[in-house]
Structures are given as C-alpha cells and as structure tokens.
C-alpha cells in the first residue's frame, strides 16, 4: 500500500495513495447561503479536517470553476446495509441469499424520480449537469453556483505547504430531496488519488535481484558473512513459485475452476498477456485457456504523468501472476481505472458490481487514514455493500509501512482496508522448506543493517525498521460485529471506549525477502524491451494470494459465492483452518542475508549486502491469537477444506 506521497515499500520507492472511509447522511442546520432558506440535510464529512480556521486564506473567487460528483443514496440506504450484513453472516437465515445486480439495483438503487429531482435541483442552482449514472450525477460550474447548490461558501486553505479549495462549512442538500443525496465529492480540490502498493519497478527501468540466494528457505546459508542473532543466517529466497505457495496454504487438488477473480488497478499493462503466459510456462503453471484472462478497460486514460501510469503495469502483472499461480484454473478479469484518482477507481469497482464481473475482487492500492475524507468513504462503502448483497467480496492489502509512524509521524491504519465492509489482508514472512514443506511464518516486519566496510560485522545491527505489514486500530470506523469476541479489547478499544475496527483480518506472504518470483517485460540499459524475472513482496502480494485462496475455497464450496467473507473468516477463528502466526515461531530471532545490485540490474554499480531481521514490525506484534499484523492468521491446509458442504 502507500499514500499519494512518495513512499518506500519493500526496498523500492514508489508512489501510492488513496482516500476515505466511513460516511453517512445526517440531518443538520444548513450552512452559509441556506441559513434563512428551506430546511436542508447535512452531507456529513464534506468539510475536510484540514480546512481549519488557522489554515483559512479567504473566500475562493466566485468565477473559479468546480467539477463535482453528487452521489445518490438510493431508495433504501439503511436497508442496503442491513441486507449486506445479513446475507454475509453464517448465523443469519438470509446467509448466502444473494441478489442479482439487477435485483439489487431495483431494491436499493436510486429511482428515476430521485435522479430527476437531484438533477433539477443542481440545474436550478446554476450548475451544468454533464452526465449521470445509476450511482451519481456529475456537474460543473462556477464557485458561486456551487455555493448556492450546496449551502456553504468555498474558501482557500493551506494544506502541506500548498493551497486548496474546500467548503467552509459542511455541505448540504435540500431536505425536500428526502435523503436522495448520499454525498458530494469535488468541492475540495486537494489530490484524492491512489497508488499501487507493490514493490515492482516501472517497466521502463529494468530491475534484477542479485545472488546468492536460496531456492527454498534455508537452502543456502551465508557462511562467509557475519552472524546475526548468534548464528549464520540463510540467504533470502530467489522467489517462491505457485507450487510452493499452493503447498504452504493448503490448496490440495483445488484449482479455482469455475470461479472468477477480478483485479482492479489503474491503467493497463500493454504486455500482460505475453508476460503472464511466459511466466506460467516457465514455472509449470497451467497454460491460460481462451478468455481465461481478459481486461475491461475505459475508453480513455487521464492523468497518466501525474499518476505514473507505467508504474501501475507492474502491479497488474504481480496480481495476475499471483492469482494464476495459486488458483490456476480460475478466470481473471482485470478492470483498469482511467486514472489513479478516486472517482475513476470507484468507477472500476462499480463496473465489477454493476455487471457482476466476479465474486472475488483483489485490490492493492490505498492511502493512510488521516488522508481519508468521509464523503468518499460513503461512496466506497456503498459500492462494497452493493457487492455484499450480490455475493461479491473485496480484498484490500493492509499497507507496507507497519504502524505508519515512521512514514507519516502518526500511528494509523490504511484505507480502504479499514472499511468494515472489506477484507483487510496483512502480511507475513514465509518459510517454505525442502519438498515444498511449510515450516513457519512470522509477521512481516523488517529491520535492515548493512555490511560494514571491512565485512566483519553488521553496522548498527539489527538496524532501523524499513518495511512491514500495515495494521492497527482505526480512529474513524466503529468495531464491526464480526470482530467482537475475537479481537482483544486492548486493540479494539485503543482509540475509543466503544471499540473500533482493527486491521487486518487475515494474512499471507508479503515479505520481499521471502517473496514471490514475478515476470515482466522491462526496458534494459541498451533500450531493448525484454521479459525478465525478479523477487517481489508487499501486502500487494498478500492480497491477490488470499483472493486466489478464496477462489479455491469457493470451488470447494461447490462454486457458491463466499460473498463478503469476514463473518465467515472470523467464525473459523481458533480452528485448524489457520496458521496462528507469531513473530518468533522457532522461539528465537530470525533473519536472512540479502545481496542487491546497487544500480538495480547488474554489478557495474557494485553490490549492497545487508541482513534483514524477520518479525520486527514497527510497534505492531504478531502474537498468539488475533493480532494487528496477521489478523486471525494465514490459511492452513484446513482452510480450503473447511468450506466443503
């Protein structure tokens, strides 16, 4: 994961971000222009937290232009949330009684009359309606018209050294619309965008791992390097393959046949078909059958330079190859967004739901919770709830900077992994031994120390925290029902006496030092475009691995969709379905040695040798039972089988 600021993830600097979290309509007093007018409904969360009095630089020019989206609440927002909960709960009489996309829209979606009423209101304020879908109405116009429509003045505020526009008060809509408006986005113009959370380099710059390395955990010990924790340590693995991951997570004979997994990212790799087919052939994975891998793409792409479009190619490649490696018979549908901005990412998620393109959706992008805006949270959660009633589950990686304190100065979780309506996937360091035998896992958390100049010691061993699985307690999302009785109060009530959402829910391989081998076409120093392979990690690996395991579980269940899986995941807590992951599975501190090319691809720039400690995730700890690094644990051989009727 990452934020829209440049962040370091598993050793490679990439940009990553996103938005939001909880959000709902609340009745309130109208703002600014509506003070003496008809009663209005407040649109909670539309005034961002950073729009403070001290940051206020005065009113925005009336002639400045605004582009906004007005999201529709539908005819029964409360009913949608209630049915999403019931249909996902194994203890409910409604469990598994999913609706089709058409049924869900007819029962809970906005009516034509509501769309017409909202459109009429916006036009009457002087805004131009530029389009509409069953989810929102888009408008443009000047600031004066926007202020009239939404009952608040727009001011300029300083945020992070830059100046942005935002509502001076919470926006509102006429009460006469009878709750038809869920929220509005676009009144503030601070960047709202997401970035992939992987460690892949962009395809225009080749990246290779240097050796030596292990073919399986412990196969090659660094005998010529200094000891760590009192003993010689093994070299990092070259990169696990699907065969090793399937063995570790109990795939058995399941292949994901008949199940479709969707992957959402921004843009689309132009070489994905070739890369995926080449990788499968080289590593003994099943060949792709006709239409087993397909892409659903927008007509046009935008903000390609701002979002670093090429950097998203690698995320798609990792996600596709990881899903196919673990669930080789599953169908994969890649749904690319037009940009890394929330509006476009929401469109890609809605496309999956509106057309029921898959039952399982893997997502490896995010932002930190302090950057969330509740208006967007409301829009995202609505999509997740519609997915739940249709039997669609969303899986989001939890992040790669541990508790985020080192990266942002604040302990916090990432979003939308903190949504109560998604499955947050944490990360582990995985040891697969000889004969593909599962040995153990630790929570993913890396402390790095470099080899001293004389090669006789590790400088400042064990070194500083460099990366680790995201997790912790949300400050904005209430504790969901499925976590009660499983998540310790020490975590759930860390930020509130009433309890909050804790991340993650489940975990899988993420540590790049025990990572996955991936293949991608890249540009070499001589300018040629060539397919090459290297090791990768991050919770953007964990998310598609768990999505693939869920495909295996759905196959085991006879093909019946798992839907929003958290209630079922927590119901299996404490059983043989999970590996209970702890930071010291052998009772001792663990580490691996790693050698990297200084320039990322060959020896001309020299080599960098380091020792990477395992199970050292910032302030987060993987302990016996539920924890905020690995959730309930990682899938054990009993997990897939537990879904059999």
C-alpha positions as CSV (number, residue, x, y, z in Angstrom):
1,X,0.0,0.0,0.0
2,X,1.0,3.6,0.1
3,X,-0.2,7.1,0.1
4,X,-0.2,9.6,-2.7
5,X,3.0,10.8,-1.3
6,X,6.2,9.0,-2.4
7,X,6.7,6.1,0.0
8,X,9.3,3.4,0.4
9,X,7.9,-0.1,0.1
10,X,9.9,-3.2,0.4
11,X,13.0,-1.5,-0.8
12,X,11.8,0.3,-3.8
13,X,10.5,3.8,-3.8
14,X,7.1,4.1,-5.4
15,X,4.1,6.5,-5.0
16,X,0.9,5.3,-3.6
17,X,-2.3,6.6,-2.2
18,X,-5.9,6.8,-1.9
19,X,-8.8,8.3,0.0
20,X,-11.5,7.9,2.5
21,X,-13.6,5.9,5.0
22,X,-16.9,5.9,6.8
23,X,-19.6,8.4,5.9
24,X,-23.3,8.8,6.1
25,X,-26.1,11.3,5.8
26,X,-27.1,13.3,8.9
27,X,-29.8,15.9,9.3
28,X,-28.4,19.3,10.4
29,X,-28.6,23.0,10.1
30,X,-28.0,24.5,6.7
31,X,-24.8,26.3,6.1
32,X,-23.9,29.8,4.6
33,X,-26.3,30.5,1.8
34,X,-29.1,28.3,3.2
35,X,-29.2,29.9,6.7
36,X,-32.6,31.5,6.2
37,X,-33.9,29.3,3.5
38,X,-35.8,26.0,3.3
39,X,-34.5,23.2,5.6
40,X,-31.6,21.2,4.4
41,X,-29.9,17.9,5.1
42,X,-26.2,18.0,6.0
43,X,-23.9,15.9,3.9
44,X,-21.5,14.6,6.7
45,X,-17.8,14.6,6.0
46,X,-17.8,17.1,3.1
47,X,-15.8,19.7,5.0
48,X,-12.3,18.1,5.3
49,X,-10.5,18.1,8.6
50,X,-7.6,20.1,7.2
51,X,-9.9,23.1,6.3
52,X,-9.3,24.8,9.7
53,X,-9.7,28.4,10.8
54,X,-6.0,28.9,11.0
55,X,-5.4,27.5,7.5
56,X,-8.2,29.7,6.0
57,X,-6.9,32.1,3.4
58,X,-10.3,33.6,2.5
59,X,-13.1,33.1,0.0
60,X,-12.4,31.4,-3.3
61,X,-13.1,33.6,-6.3
62,X,-16.7,33.3,-7.4
63,X,-15.6,32.7,-11.0
64,X,-13.4,29.8,-10.3
65,X,-14.6,26.5,-11.8
66,X,-15.8,23.5,-9.8
67,X,-16.3,19.9,-11.1
68,X,-18.2,17.7,-8.7
69,X,-20.0,14.3,-8.3
70,X,-23.2,14.1,-6.4
71,X,-23.6,10.5,-5.2
72,X,-27.1,9.1,-4.9
73,X,-28.2,7.4,-1.7
74,X,-30.8,5.2,-3.3
75,X,-34.2,4.4,-2.2
76,X,-33.2,2.4,1.0
77,X,-29.7,3.0,2.2
78,X,-30.4,1.6,5.7
79,X,-32.0,-1.5,4.1
80,X,-28.9,-2.0,1.9
81,X,-26.6,-2.0,4.8
82,X,-28.9,-4.3,6.8
83,X,-29.2,-6.8,4.0
84,X,-25.5,-6.7,3.3
85,X,-24.9,-7.7,6.9
86,X,-27.5,-10.4,6.9
87,X,-26.5,-12.1,3.7
88,X,-22.9,-12.3,4.8
89,X,-23.5,-13.7,8.3
90,X,-23.3,-17.5,8.6
91,X,-25.7,-17.3,11.5
92,X,-28.3,-15.4,9.6
93,X,-31.3,-17.0,7.9
94,X,-30.5,-14.8,4.9
95,X,-26.9,-16.1,4.6
96,X,-26.0,-16.7,1.0
97,X,-29.3,-15.5,-0.4
98,X,-27.7,-13.1,-2.8
99,X,-29.4,-10.8,-5.2
100,X,-28.5,-10.3,-8.9
101,X,-27.1,-6.9,-9.9
102,X,-30.5,-6.0,-11.4
103,X,-32.4,-7.1,-8.3
104,X,-30.0,-5.2,-6.0
105,X,-30.4,-2.0,-8.1
106,X,-34.2,-2.4,-8.2
107,X,-34.5,-2.9,-4.4
108,X,-31.9,-0.5,-3.2
109,X,-30.8,1.8,-6.0
110,X,-31.8,5.3,-6.9
111,X,-35.1,5.7,-8.7
112,X,-35.6,7.7,-11.9
113,X,-37.7,10.1,-9.9
114,X,-34.8,10.7,-7.5
115,X,-32.3,11.2,-10.3
116,X,-34.7,13.7,-11.9
117,X,-35.2,15.6,-8.6
118,X,-31.4,15.8,-7.9
119,X,-30.8,16.9,-11.5
120,X,-33.4,19.6,-11.3
121,X,-32.0,20.9,-8.0
122,X,-28.5,21.2,-9.4
123,X,-29.6,22.9,-12.6
124,X,-31.7,25.4,-10.6
125,X,-28.6,26.4,-8.7
126,X,-26.9,27.3,-12.0
127,X,-24.7,24.2,-12.3
128,X,-24.4,22.3,-15.6
129,X,-25.2,18.6,-15.4
130,X,-22.6,16.8,-17.5
131,X,-23.7,13.2,-17.0
132,X,-25.3,10.7,-14.8
133,X,-25.2,7.0,-13.9
134,X,-27.3,4.9,-11.5
135,X,-24.8,6.0,-8.8
136,X,-24.1,9.7,-9.3
137,X,-24.7,12.9,-11.2
138,X,-21.7,14.9,-12.4
139,X,-21.8,18.7,-12.6
140,X,-19.6,21.7,-13.5
141,X,-20.0,25.3,-12.8
142,X,-18.5,28.3,-11.1
143,X,-17.9,28.7,-7.3
144,X,-21.0,30.9,-6.9
145,X,-23.3,28.2,-8.3
146,X,-21.7,25.5,-6.2
147,X,-22.1,27.6,-3.1
148,X,-25.7,28.1,-3.9
149,X,-26.3,24.4,-4.5
150,X,-24.5,23.1,-1.5
151,X,-25.3,25.7,1.1
152,X,-21.7,26.6,2.0
153,X,-19.1,29.1,1.0
154,X,-15.9,27.8,-0.6
155,X,-12.6,29.1,0.9
156,X,-8.9,28.6,0.1
157,X,-6.9,26.7,2.7
158,X,-3.2,25.9,3.2
159,X,-2.5,22.2,3.3
160,X,1.0,20.7,3.3
161,X,2.5,24.0,2.0
162,X,0.0,24.2,-0.9
163,X,-3.3,26.0,-1.2
164,X,-6.5,24.1,-2.0
165,X,-10.2,24.9,-2.1
166,X,-12.7,23.4,0.4
167,X,-16.1,24.1,1.9
168,X,-16.0,26.5,4.8
169,X,-18.9,24.5,6.4
170,X,-20.3,21.1,5.9
171,X,-22.2,20.9,2.6
172,X,-25.9,20.2,2.5
173,X,-28.8,19.4,0.2
174,X,-32.4,20.4,0.3
175,X,-34.5,18.4,2.7
176,X,-37.2,18.3,0.0
177,X,-35.0,15.7,-1.8
178,X,-35.9,13.4,1.0
179,X,-32.4,11.9,1.5
180,X,-31.8,11.2,-2.2
181,X,-28.2,12.6,-1.9
182,X,-25.6,10.4,-0.3
183,X,-22.7,12.8,-0.5
184,X,-20.8,15.2,-2.9
185,X,-17.2,15.0,-3.9
186,X,-15.1,17.6,-5.7
187,X,-15.9,20.6,-3.6
188,X,-12.4,20.4,-2.2
189,X,-9.7,20.1,-4.9
190,X,-6.9,18.6,-2.8
191,X,-5.5,15.5,-4.6
192,X,-7.6,12.4,-4.0
193,X,-5.8,9.6,-5.7
194,X,-4.5,6.1,-5.0
195,X,-1.3,4.4,-5.8
196,X,-0.4,0.8,-6.1
197,X,1.2,-0.8,-3.1
198,X,3.7,-3.0,-4.8
199,X,7.5,-3.0,-4.9
200,X,7.7,-3.5,-8.7
201,X,9.8,-1.0,-10.6
202,X,8.2,0.6,-13.6
203,X,8.7,-1.3,-16.9
204,X,10.8,1.4,-18.3
205,X,13.6,0.6,-15.9
206,X,14.9,-3.0,-15.5
207,X,15.2,-4.5,-12.0
208,X,17.0,-7.7,-11.1
209,X,17.9,-9.4,-7.8
210,X,21.5,-10.3,-7.3
211,X,22.5,-13.6,-5.8
212,X,23.4,-15.6,-3.9
213,X,20.0,-16.7,-2.8
214,X,18.1,-19.8,-1.5
215,X,15.9,-21.8,-3.7
216,X,13.8,-22.7,-0.6
217,X,14.1,-21.3,2.9
218,X,17.5,-22.2,4.4
219,X,18.8,-24.0,1.3
220,X,21.9,-21.7,1.1
221,X,23.5,-20.3,4.3
222,X,25.6,-17.2,4.2
223,X,28.7,-18.8,5.7
224,X,31.1,-16.1,4.6
225,X,29.0,-13.3,6.2
226,X,28.9,-12.3,9.9
227,X,26.5,-14.0,12.2
228,X,23.1,-12.5,13.2
229,X,21.5,-13.3,16.5
230,X,24.4,-15.6,17.3
231,X,24.3,-17.8,14.2
232,X,24.9,-17.8,10.4
233,X,21.7,-17.0,8.5
234,X,20.4,-18.2,5.2
235,X,20.3,-16.0,2.1
236,X,16.9,-14.6,1.0
237,X,14.9,-16.9,-1.3
238,X,15.2,-16.3,-5.0
239,X,11.4,-16.0,-5.1
240,X,8.7,-18.6,-4.3
241,X,6.6,-20.0,-7.1
242,X,3.0,-21.1,-7.3
243,X,3.8,-24.7,-6.4
244,X,5.4,-23.6,-3.2
245,X,2.6,-21.2,-2.2
246,X,-0.1,-23.7,-3.0
247,X,1.6,-26.2,-0.7
248,X,2.0,-23.6,2.0
249,X,-1.6,-22.6,2.0
250,X,-3.3,-26.0,1.6
251,X,-4.5,-25.8,-2.0
252,X,-4.6,-29.6,-2.3
253,X,-6.3,-30.5,-5.6
254,X,-8.4,-27.4,-5.8
255,X,-7.6,-25.1,-8.7
256,X,-10.3,-22.4,-8.6
257,X,-12.1,-23.9,-11.5
258,X,-15.4,-22.1,-12.3
259,X,-14.5,-19.1,-10.2
260,X,-13.7,-15.6,-11.5
261,X,-11.4,-13.2,-9.7
262,X,-11.4,-9.5,-10.6
263,X,-8.4,-7.3,-10.1
264,X,-8.6,-3.5,-10.0
265,X,-5.8,-1.1,-10.6
266,X,-5.3,2.0,-12.7
267,X,-4.3,1.8,-16.5
268,X,-3.3,-1.5,-18.1
269,X,0.0,-3.2,-19.0
270,X,0.4,-3.5,-22.8
271,X,2.4,-6.7,-22.4
272,X,0.3,-8.5,-19.7
273,X,-0.9,-11.4,-22.0
274,X,2.6,-12.2,-23.1
275,X,4.1,-11.8,-19.7
276,X,1.5,-13.9,-17.9
277,X,1.7,-16.7,-20.5
278,X,5.5,-16.7,-20.4
279,X,5.6,-16.8,-16.7
280,X,3.2,-19.7,-16.4
281,X,5.1,-21.7,-19.0
282,X,8.5,-21.1,-17.3
283,X,7.2,-22.1,-13.8
284,X,5.0,-25.1,-14.6
285,X,1.7,-23.3,-14.0
286,X,-1.2,-24.3,-16.2
287,X,-1.4,-22.6,-19.6
288,X,-4.1,-19.9,-19.9
289,X,-7.1,-21.1,-21.8
290,X,-9.1,-19.0,-24.2
291,X,-10.5,-15.9,-22.4
292,X,-9.3,-17.1,-19.0
293,X,-7.5,-13.7,-18.7
294,X,-9.4,-10.7,-20.0
295,X,-9.3,-6.9,-19.5
296,X,-12.1,-4.5,-19.1
297,X,-10.7,-1.0,-19.8
298,X,-12.0,2.5,-20.0
299,X,-12.3,4.3,-23.4
300,X,-9.7,6.9,-22.4
301,X,-6.9,7.3,-19.8
302,X,-6.2,10.6,-17.9
303,X,-3.5,12.0,-15.6
304,X,-1.0,9.4,-16.9
305,X,2.0,11.5,-16.0
306,X,0.7,12.6,-12.6
307,X,-0.2,9.0,-11.6
308,X,2.9,7.4,-13.1
309,X,0.9,5.2,-15.4
310,X,3.9,2.9,-16.2
311,X,4.3,2.1,-12.6
312,X,0.9,0.5,-12.5
313,X,1.8,-2.1,-15.1
314,X,3.9,-3.9,-12.6
315,X,1.1,-4.1,-10.1
316,X,-1.2,-5.6,-12.6
317,X,1.4,-8.1,-13.6
318,X,2.1,-9.2,-10.0
319,X,-1.6,-9.5,-9.2
320,X,-2.4,-11.5,-12.3
321,X,0.5,-13.9,-12.0
322,X,0.0,-14.4,-8.2
323,X,-3.7,-15.3,-8.7
324,X,-3.0,-17.7,-11.5
325,X,-0.1,-19.3,-9.7
326,X,-2.2,-20.2,-6.7
327,X,-5.6,-20.8,-8.5
328,X,-4.5,-21.8,-12.0
329,X,-8.0,-22.7,-13.3
330,X,-9.7,-19.6,-12.1
331,X,-10.8,-16.9,-14.6
332,X,-9.1,-13.5,-14.1
333,X,-10.8,-10.3,-15.1
334,X,-8.6,-7.2,-14.9
335,X,-10.6,-3.9,-14.6
336,X,-8.5,-0.9,-15.2
337,X,-9.3,2.6,-14.0
338,X,-8.9,5.6,-16.2
339,X,-6.5,7.2,-13.6
340,X,-5.4,6.8,-10.0
341,X,-8.0,9.2,-8.7
342,X,-10.8,8.1,-6.5
343,X,-13.6,8.9,-9.0
344,X,-12.0,6.6,-11.6
345,X,-11.2,3.8,-9.1
346,X,-14.8,4.0,-7.8
347,X,-16.0,3.6,-11.4
348,X,-13.8,0.5,-11.8
349,X,-15.2,-1.1,-8.6
350,X,-18.8,-0.1,-9.6
351,X,-18.2,-1.7,-13.0
352,X,-17.4,-5.0,-11.3
353,X,-20.5,-4.8,-9.1
354,X,-23.0,-3.4,-11.7
355,X,-22.1,-6.2,-14.2
356,X,-21.2,-8.8,-11.6
357,X,-17.9,-9.4,-13.3
358,X,-16.5,-11.6,-10.5
359,X,-17.3,-12.9,-7.0
360,X,-13.8,-12.1,-5.6
361,X,-12.1,-8.7,-6.1
362,X,-8.4,-8.2,-5.3
363,X,-7.2,-4.6,-4.7
364,X,-3.6,-3.5,-4.0
365,X,-3.9,0.3,-3.6
366,X,-4.7,2.6,-0.6
367,X,-3.9,5.7,1.4
368,X,-3.4,6.4,5.1
369,X,-6.4,7.0,7.3
370,X,-5.5,10.7,8.1
371,X,-5.9,11.4,4.4
372,X,-9.4,9.9,4.2
373,X,-12.4,12.0,3.5
374,X,-15.7,10.7,4.8
375,X,-17.6,11.9,1.7
376,X,-15.6,9.4,-0.4
377,X,-15.8,6.8,2.4
378,X,-19.6,6.9,2.0
379,X,-19.3,6.3,-1.8
380,X,-16.8,3.5,-1.4
381,X,-18.8,1.7,1.4
382,X,-22.0,1.9,-0.7
383,X,-20.2,0.0,-3.5
384,X,-18.9,-2.6,-1.0
385,X,-22.4,-3.0,0.4
386,X,-23.9,-3.5,-3.1
387,X,-21.2,-6.0,-3.7
388,X,-22.0,-7.9,-0.5
389,X,-25.7,-8.3,-1.4
390,X,-24.7,-9.7,-4.7
391,X,-22.2,-12.2,-3.2
392,X,-19.0,-10.2,-4.1
393,X,-16.1,-9.9,-1.7
394,X,-13.5,-7.2,-1.8
395,X,-9.9,-7.8,-0.6
396,X,-7.6,-4.9,0.2
397,X,-3.9,-5.0,1.2
398,X,-3.3,-3.5,4.6
399,X,-0.1,-1.5,3.8
400,X,3.7,-1.8,3.9
401,X,4.8,0.7,6.5
402,X,3.7,-1.0,9.7
403,X,2.0,1.4,12.1
404,X,2.9,4.3,9.7
405,X,4.6,6.2,12.5
406,X,8.0,6.2,10.7
407,X,6.5,7.2,7.4
408,X,3.9,9.7,8.5
409,X,4.7,10.6,12.1
410,X,1.3,9.2,13.2
411,X,0.3,5.7,14.2
412,X,-2.6,4.9,11.9
413,X,-4.1,2.3,9.5
414,X,-4.6,2.5,5.8
415,X,-7.8,2.8,3.9
416,X,-10.0,1.4,2.4
417,X,-8.6,-1.7,4.2
418,X,-10.1,-0.1,7.4
419,X,-13.6,-0.2,5.9
420,X,-15.9,-2.5,7.8
421,X,-17.1,-3.9,4.5
422,X,-13.9,-5.3,3.1
423,X,-11.4,-8.0,4.0
424,X,-8.1,-6.4,5.0
425,X,-5.1,-8.6,4.1
426,X,-2.0,-8.4,6.3
427,X,1.5,-9.8,5.6
428,X,3.9,-12.5,6.7
429,X,7.4,-13.7,6.2
430,X,7.0,-17.2,4.9
431,X,9.4,-20.2,5.2
432,X,8.8,-23.0,2.7
433,X,11.4,-25.7,3.1
434,X,12.7,-28.6,1.0
435,X,10.0,-30.6,-0.7
436,X,7.6,-27.6,-0.5
437,X,7.1,-28.2,3.2
438,X,5.5,-25.4,5.2
439,X,7.9,-24.5,8.0
440,X,6.6,-21.4,9.7
441,X,5.6,-17.8,9.2
442,X,6.4,-14.6,11.2
443,X,4.6,-11.3,11.0
444,X,6.2,-9.3,8.2
445,X,8.4,-6.6,9.7
446,X,11.9,-5.8,8.5
447,X,14.8,-4.2,10.3
448,X,17.8,-3.7,8.0
449,X,21.5,-3.5,8.8
450,X,24.2,-3.1,6.2
451,X,27.5,-4.9,6.0
452,X,30.4,-3.0,7.5
453,X,33.2,-1.7,5.3
454,X,35.6,-4.4,6.5
455,X,32.9,-7.1,6.0
456,X,33.3,-8.4,9.6
457,X,30.1,-7.1,11.2
458,X,26.6,-5.6,10.5
459,X,26.5,-1.9,11.1
460,X,24.2,-0.8,13.9
461,X,22.7,-4.3,14.0
462,X,19.8,-5.0,13.8
463,X,19.3,-1.7,12.1
464,X,16.3,0.5,11.5
465,X,12.7,-0.5,10.6
466,X,12.4,-0.4,6.9
467,X,9.0,-2.0,6.0
468,X,6.3,-4.2,7.4
469,X,2.7,-5.2,7.1
470,X,0.2,-2.4,7.9
471,X,-2.1,-2.8,10.8
472,X,-3.6,-1.3,13.9
473,X,-6.8,0.3,15.2
474,X,-8.9,2.7,13.1
475,X,-9.7,6.1,14.6
476,X,-12.8,6.6,12.5
477,X,-14.5,3.2,11.9
478,X,-16.6,1.6,14.6
479,X,-15.8,-2.0,15.6
480,X,-17.8,-4.3,13.3
481,X,-19.9,-7.1,14.8
482,X,-17.7,-9.9,13.4
483,X,-14.7,-8.7,15.3
484,X,-16.3,-8.7,18.7
485,X,-15.3,-11.6,20.9
486,X,-12.2,-12.2,18.7
487,X,-10.2,-9.0,18.7
488,X,-8.8,-8.2,22.1
489,X,-10.1,-5.1,23.9
490,X,-6.5,-3.8,24.1
491,X,-6.6,-3.4,20.4
492,X,-10.3,-2.7,19.7
493,X,-10.6,0.0,22.4
494,X,-7.2,1.6,21.8
495,X,-8.8,4.7,20.4
496,X,-12.3,4.6,21.8
497,X,-14.1,3.1,24.8
498,X,-16.8,1.8,22.5
499,X,-14.3,0.0,20.2
500,X,-13.1,0.5,16.6
501,X,-12.2,-1.5,13.6
502,X,-8.9,-3.3,13.8
503,X,-6.8,-4.2,10.7
504,X,-6.0,-6.7,9.2
505,X,-8.5,-9.7,9.1
506,X,-6.3,-12.4,7.6
507,X,-2.7,-12.6,6.1
508,X,-0.4,-14.2,3.6
509,X,3.1,-13.9,2.3
510,X,4.3,-10.3,1.9
511,X,7.9,-10.0,3.0
512,X,10.0,-9.4,-0.2
513,X,12.9,-11.3,1.5
514,X,10.7,-14.4,1.4
515,X,8.8,-13.1,-1.6
516,X,7.3,-14.3,-4.9
517,X,9.0,-14.5,-8.3
518,X,7.3,-12.4,-10.9
519,X,8.0,-12.0,-14.7
520,X,7.5,-8.7,-16.6
521,X,8.7,-7.0,-19.8
522,X,11.1,-4.2,-18.9
523,X,13.4,-1.8,-20.6
524,X,17.1,-2.7,-20.4
525,X,20.0,-0.3,-20.4
526,X,20.5,-0.8,-24.1
527,X,17.0,0.3,-24.8
528,X,15.6,-3.2,-25.6
529,X,12.3,-4.4,-24.2
530,X,12.8,-7.9,-22.7
531,X,10.9,-10.2,-20.4
532,X,12.8,-10.8,-17.1
533,X,12.1,-12.0,-13.6
534,X,12.8,-11.0,-10.1
535,X,11.5,-11.4,-6.5
536,X,8.7,-9.2,-5.2
537,X,6.9,-8.6,-1.9
538,X,4.5,-6.4,-0.1
539,X,0.9,-6.7,1.0
540,X,0.1,-6.1,-2.7
541,X,1.3,-9.7,-3.0
542,X,-0.7,-10.9,0.0
543,X,-4.0,-9.6,-1.3
544,X,-4.0,-11.5,-4.6
545,X,-2.7,-14.6,-2.9
546,X,-5.6,-14.5,-0.4
547,X,-8.0,-13.7,-3.3
548,X,-6.7,-16.9,-5.0
549,X,-7.1,-19.0,-1.9
550,X,-10.7,-17.7,-1.7
551,X,-11.2,-18.9,-5.2
552,X,-10.1,-22.4,-4.1
553,X,-12.4,-22.2,-1.1
554,X,-15.3,-21.2,-3.4
555,X,-14.6,-24.2,-5.6
556,X,-14.6,-26.4,-2.5
557,X,-18.0,-25.0,-1.6
558,X,-19.4,-26.2,-4.8
559,X,-19.0,-22.9,-6.6
560,X,-21.3,-21.0,-4.3
561,X,-20.0,-17.5,-3.8
562,X,-18.4,-16.6,-0.5
563,X,-19.5,-13.0,-0.7
564,X,-18.3,-10.6,1.9
565,X,-16.2,-13.2,3.8
566,X,-15.3,-11.5,7.1
567,X,-18.1,-13.0,9.2
568,X,-17.1,-16.5,7.9
569,X,-13.4,-15.8,8.3
570,X,-13.9,-14.8,12.0
571,X,-16.3,-17.7,12.6
572,X,-13.4,-20.1,11.9
573,X,-11.0,-18.3,14.3
574,X,-9.1,-20.6,16.6
575,X,-9.6,-23.7,14.3
576,X,-7.3,-25.7,12.2
577,X,-8.2,-23.5,9.3
578,X,-5.4,-21.1,10.2
579,X,-1.7,-21.0,10.9
580,X,-1.5,-18.9,14.1
581,X,1.4,-16.7,13.1
582,X,3.8,-15.3,15.7
583,X,7.0,-13.3,15.5
584,X,9.3,-16.0,16.9
585,X,7.9,-19.3,15.6
586,X,11.1,-21.1,16.4
587,X,11.5,-19.3,19.8
588,X,14.4,-17.3,18.5
589,X,15.0,-14.1,16.5
590,X,15.3,-14.8,12.8
591,X,17.0,-13.0,9.9
592,X,18.1,-13.5,6.3
593,X,21.1,-12.1,4.3
594,X,20.4,-10.3,1.1
595,X,22.7,-9.0,-1.7
596,X,21.4,-6.4,-4.1
597,X,22.7,-4.7,-7.2
598,X,23.4,-1.0,-6.3
599,X,22.0,0.1,-9.7
600,X,19.2,-2.4,-9.7
601,X,20.2,-4.6,-12.5
602,X,24.0,-5.5,-12.8
603,X,27.3,-5.4,-11.0
604,X,28.7,-2.3,-12.7
605,X,27.5,-0.2,-9.8
606,X,28.6,-2.6,-7.1
607,X,26.8,-4.7,-4.6
608,X,24.9,-3.9,-1.4
609,X,24.9,-6.6,1.3
610,X,22.5,-6.4,4.2
611,X,20.9,-8.6,6.9
612,X,17.1,-8.4,7.2
613,X,15.5,-9.3,10.5
614,X,12.1,-11.0,10.4
615,X,9.1,-10.4,12.7
616,X,10.1,-6.8,13.6
617,X,7.0,-4.8,12.5
618,X,7.3,-1.3,14.0
619,X,5.2,-1.2,17.2
620,X,2.9,-4.0,15.9
621,X,3.4,-7.5,17.1
622,X,2.3,-10.9,15.8
623,X,1.3,-12.9,18.9
624,X,-0.7,-16.0,19.7
625,X,-4.3,-15.5,18.8
626,X,-5.6,-12.5,16.8
627,X,-3.1,-9.7,16.2
628,X,-2.8,-6.5,14.3
629,X,-0.1,-7.8,11.9
630,X,-1.7,-11.0,10.6
631,X,-5.3,-10.9,11.9
632,X,-6.7,-14.4,12.5
633,X,-3.6,-15.9,10.8
634,X,-2.8,-17.3,7.4
635,X,-4.7,-20.1,5.6
636,X,-3.6,-23.6,6.8
637,X,-4.4,-26.8,4.9
638,X,-7.7,-27.0,6.7
639,X,-8.9,-23.6,5.4
640,X,-9.9,-24.5,1.9
641,X,-11.4,-27.8,3.1
642,X,-13.4,-26.0,5.8
643,X,-15.7,-24.6,3.1
644,X,-16.8,-28.0,1.8
645,X,-20.5,-28.7,2.3
